[in-house]
Amino acid sequence: MSSPTTAFTAEAVEELASLHGEPEWLRQQRREALHLFERLPLPSRSDEEWRRTDIRGLDLSAFAPFERADGAAPASPVQDAAGVLRQRGSEPGQVELDPAVAAKGVLLMPLSRAVQAYPDLVRPHLFAEVRPDRDVFAALHAALFSGGTFLYVPEGVTVDRPLVSQFWSSGGGAAVLPHTLILAGRGSSFNYVDEFLSPDLDRPALTSGAAEVFAAEAAQVGYVSLQRWGRHAWQFANQRLSLERDATVRYIHVGLGGRFSKNRIEALLKGPGANVELKALSFASGTQFFDFHTLQSHLVGYTTSDLLFKSALKDQARSVYAGLIRIEPDAARSDAYQADRNLLLSEQARAHSIPMLEILNNDVRCTHGATVAPVDPEQLFYLQSRGIPAPTAERMIVRGFFGEVLDRIPIAQARELVEQELEARLG
Amino acid sequence: MADFEIRDLRVSVEGREILKGVSLDLNRGEVHAVMGPNGSGKSTLSYALMGHPSYQVTAGQVWLKGQDLLQLAPDERARLGVYLAFQYPTVVPGVSMRNFLRTALNWKRGYDGKDRSKAVSPREFQSLLTGPMQQLRMDSTFLSRYVNDGFSGGEKKRAEILQMAALKPEIAILDETDSGLDIDSIRYVSETINGMRGPDLGVLIITHYTRILQFIKPDYVHVLVNGQIVRSGGPEVADELERTGYSEWADEPALAGADLGEVS
């Protein structure tokens, strides 16, 4: 590790594990991840994945290893949810779960509690998809992850109203590393939202989150990741979706916050009939930098993936998208789609889009495409020709651009919140 | 002085002069047709009147209600009472027809998001649209669709006329409104336009073919060739063109029968 003076030490690992009352096997996993963290180099621009992603301004020695909850403003209330888990800083969260939903066997709880109460469910899955040895940030996350959410929906259970986790951070200068583990039982059906929130603070913070979603046979899962960290945050996220036969996962990412935000979003289609939708909406302004790396991995045949990423950028904001569709030799009769659309709202904004294909079976349907363009002057003229002034017309066009993704957010409240945020940014 | 006066309009596109001094007077209550062969500058005229940014006006004035349109932004022209039915209506993804029309109506009435009493109410909105939608044979799901997105050729043109009916302009420019229309659609569209004819509306029909003029009878016909009006007269000018085409001015076949190829 290039910065030997960080506060990410063995003592910090033990202290955090004690705060969560963790068993020895998990402490041992954390220690091993810390060793990895100490050995792995920071990525450099000679690594293909980081070629356009500049982390030279990131000083890992500036961060405390975790954040104690300080009683600052809690996250916004959530209406019409079946269950809500609220976590502040790095401390275990508080849960409210509708007793009727709990009675069906649904578990929604801090990960630290699940580790003790349901080790048979947690242990085989925790870090099975998001591997600590992926890179230095994944290792750091595994060593010092600050708790998180465990959600288990048993076989055949449908939850009509959404389940929500809110991660609230109010301390600059610390690392906040939430982890979400979701186990969707066979034929289960539900929507879940991860909301990451913090105010804009003066001191930088490091937020490295991970999500692992395991969708068993024929499960129907909606997963929304709502990233609204403050402008002080360096954000790294690894999100992996694992789909068995006939499972469907509808994934939506909303990227609004952070000064720097790097997201890996990866779907693994492991059983025939598995179907994943990956959608993202992001709006970068000021000097924000967003990086998205996606993977649609078709491991077996008769699988479907459909990716649609939409980004608007204004001011001096920059973004990088790199997405890979990989079709394995055994994945005949698979369909894969990938579209990355970028709307530039200023002269200085920049977007790079790099779609990639690796197709090892010819009996598939596969399309991909990328666009980077300013607001279409013809659309603007058309709206203006009906009496709508240019600023209003431009807002409508941007709102429309996002509509395809925004209208799919399964929770009205989250949708409204995102709309308000978009409105505010369009000014 | 006419209600709408085009004075010596000169327009260039990418440095090339397309309109070379066009003058035309149009009063409310009148229907004028501007006819011309391909490349004569018909579309340039309609886009320039509406203020498309790719069309550079190099000289001339266009007067409406004491204002020179050419000094106004496209949205200001629209709110002053000018309407352009596009030859190729633009797709605006993600914006519903309902949202689009309501926003346009609100701006027309001076509602900019502040004084709610100026906003069009849902009931008014409904009553403004119900009649024209029936006349144009458009069902209610139409308003939920994105603007021109996935519309057939006929649906696009009907949508242009629906917007015109809702916005009630004083000067309407119809740019090749009959092209791409099947015979039923052209009937619905013409009936709707004829229904709007009256002392408050002046219409400028821009067309290559005479077909639409069989449904909407013009009071005056102007022939535009090579960026200039070479002939103006009554409806008989269109009848003449029907027989002779533009052969007097351009190397094009006669018009009679030629419009059948446009039926789709």
Interface residues (C-beta under 8 A of the other chain):
Chain A: D376 P377 E378 Q379 F381 Y382 L383 Q384 S385 R386 G387 I388 P389 A390 T392 A393 M396 I397 R399 G400 F401 F402 G403 E404
Chain B: M50 G51 H52 P53 S54 A73 P74 D75 R77 A78 R79 Y83 L84 F86 P89 T90 V91 V92 P93 G94 V95 N99 F100 T103 A104 W107 K108 Y146 V147 Q163 L167
